[in-house]
Amino acid sequence: MNDNNDLSPASSNQGPLSGLLVLDLSRTLVGPYAMMILGDIGADAINVEHPQTGDETRMWEQPFITTADGREATYFLAANRNKRSNTIDLKDPGGRSFIEDLVRRSSVPRRMRRKKESR
């Protein structure tokens, strides 16, 4: 996880979506998978995680791999490739303001809705 909020464009992304900024506020499987595909074809995908726990899929079942951040599930690493992960507390006014600014700058904001929130 990266908590320094460095959101300068990733220089290594190339492809048809290069230059597109995509904000990923989703969790578990469908959203991360969709964002992974966008990142694979060049989008600058930014994954936002909970500041204390990170993405819960980091600790899903084995197999695990040891990284600089500790032990992480290979599922998490695969589904979040070509993304930059940042920890931002959405309950904190500063964190919320930061995300609102990032949404305004994003080419494609993505958020999975819970069933009760569906329209």
N, C-alpha and C positions, 0 to 999 in steps of 0.2 A: 504494500500500500504506500501511496505517496501522499503525505499530508502537507506539502509545502505549497500547494495550489499553483504550481508553475503550469500555466496553460498556454505557453507559447506553442505554436504549431509543431507537430512532430515532423522532422525533416525526412524520415525514411519512407513515409507512405507515398507510393506511386500507384497510378492506375486511373481508371475513368472517373473516380470520385475524388481524386486528389484536389485538395483545397476546400473540400466540404467539411464543416465542423458539425459533429453529431454528438449530442448530449444523451447519455444513457443513464436514466434513473430507474431502470427496471431491475428485477431480481429473478433469479432462478429460471434457467432453461430458455424459454421462448424469447424473452427480450434480449438477454445476453447473446443468444445464438444469432438473432437478427443483426445485432450490432457487430458481432464478429464478422459476419459476411460483408457488411458495409466497410469495416476496417480492412478486410482482405482485399477489397477492390479499390482501396486508396483513401477512404474517408478518414479524417482525424477524429477518432472516436474517444470520448472521455467518459469513463465509468465513475459514477459517484457512489461511494460506500459509506456505511454507518461508521462514525469515528471510533467507537469503542470496539465494535465486533467485526467490522468489515463485512464483506459479502459472506453469507452463511455457507455458500458452496465451497469456500476455501477449505472447510473441514469435513466435507462429505466423505463418504466411505473410500476405502483404499482403491487404487494404489495412491500413495503419497510420494512426494518428492521433497527434498530439502532445498530451500531457496535462501536467499539473503534475508527474507522476511520470516523464515522459519519453515515449518512443515506445511505444505499445501497440497490439496487434492489435485490430481492430474486433470480431473474434469474442469475445475475452476481455471487452471492454466490454459487448457485447450479452448474453452468457451470465451475466454477473455483475452485471447491473443490479439495483437494489433490494436490494443486499447491502452490508454493511460488511466490508471486508477487513482482517485483522490478521495480522501476522507473529508466530508463536510457535514457539520451538524446542522440539519435543517430546522431544528428547534431554536437555534441561536440566531438572533436578528442579523448579525453580520454574515453568518453562513447562508441564511435565507436570501439576503440581499445579493450575495455573491452568485448564488444559483440563478436568481432572477436576471441578473446581468448576463450570465452565461446563456440562459435561455434566449434572451434577446439577440445575442451574437450568433447563436447556433443556426446552422442551415436546416437541421432536422432534429428537433427535440423528440425524445422517445420516452414514453412512460406507460407501463402496463397498468391497466385499471383493474381494481378488484371488482368482483361481480356486483357488489352492492353499489359501486360507483358507476357502473355501465349506464349508458344512455339509451 
